[in-house]
């Protein structure tokens, strides 16, 4: 999800796209971003006007599960929007042939860019992070009937000009306050047993699960992960891990003694520079003599950050503010989402930042003295709070901040 600059980022990206399209067609033509009644105010050259005339809710995303929200968490849904634009062309000499050339060039450019390029979004407006949104931003033409378009132009009390309408979706704006996160449940019931199911499939190269070998919800750098499935055996097996948001792919070679037809074990590289925290997609690449490689389906795996300076004692200022600095491994990237969960209270780290940081500082106003379990959430994955080796499971007492 993106910050509050998302709407402006879409408009700026479309303006740049249209400007690149019309400049070769009509030299000197410019793209304006104005309401219909001011589209030609003080403009003496040929032009194309881009007008955002409506912002409406995106129904599909309003009803979807929120990315990065664990079961039991209560979170405000993102502000999911569909933006409606009107593209209108004007000629300096009121020559409709020129304006039609401009409109044709603009419509062609939007037709050839049904999905906005993340790189173009990033450079269009400083400070926006819409380009990191997992859901791509799509542009689709709208068909406004005569009544709809007449009402639109009449509302501005200007004469109608031929125009093209487009919808842009989905634009997801996150809640800047963060999400309250209850502490993890240690035991679900007697014996901590739940339902078990084993799918049956004869298809080769199918992953059924991927998990950390130590029983934690997420893996850590240098830790072992276990892939289970069917048809995983081969002359050699590699594990491919991809972080879509960071555009990073890492391949781990598995030794023969750690790979069977139903299970593969792989050790994550202990390389903070190449392996950021966040959600990764895991696949097995199976090589068999005389056959092309088999690539399995992908499953999600969280790679957790590790906070290295806990436990920590912090003294409040005279105003009651607590400043908490956490050393983390791997570093928190400049554009990664980062939240401190102080008990269940979220404290959001301001973003974007100038550069990746190995230490992140959070400010807690009106802090209440006490001892708090601590989790650092980076790109929707929490640092590990539960000691899974304890029987029964317990919170890791070292993962705490004491506020005095």
URMOQUI-V381562 format. One record per run of one state. SS is the DSSP state (~ for helix, > for strand, _ for the rest). FROM is the first residue (numbers start at 1). LEN is the number of residues. If there is no record, write none. Layout:
[[SS,FROM,LEN] [SS,FROM,LEN]]
//
This chain:
[[_,1,1] [>,2,1] [_,3,3] [~,6,18] [_,24,6] [>,30,3] [_,33,3] [~,36,3] [_,39,8] [>,47,11] [_,58,1] [~,59,4] [_,63,16] [>,79,12] [_,91,5] [~,96,16] [_,112,3] [>,115,1] [_,116,2] [~,118,7] [_,125,5] [~,130,3] [_,133,5] [>,138,5] [_,143,3] [~,146,10] [_,156,7] [>,163,11] [_,174,16] [~,190,3] [_,193,13] [>,206,7] [_,213,6] [>,219,1] [_,220,4] [>,224,7] [_,231,5] [>,236,8] [_,244,4] [>,248,7] [_,255,1] [~,256,3] [>,259,1] [_,260,3] [>,263,5] [_,268,10] [>,278,10] [_,288,6] [>,294,2] [_,296,3] [>,299,5] [_,304,2] [>,306,2] [_,308,4] [>,312,3] [_,315,7] [>,322,11] [_,333,5] [>,338,5] [_,343,2] [>,345,4] [_,349,8] [>,357,8] [_,365,5] [>,370,9] [_,379,2] [>,381,2] [_,383,3] [>,386,2] [_,388,6] [>,394,2] [_,396,4] [>,400,4] [_,404,1]]
//
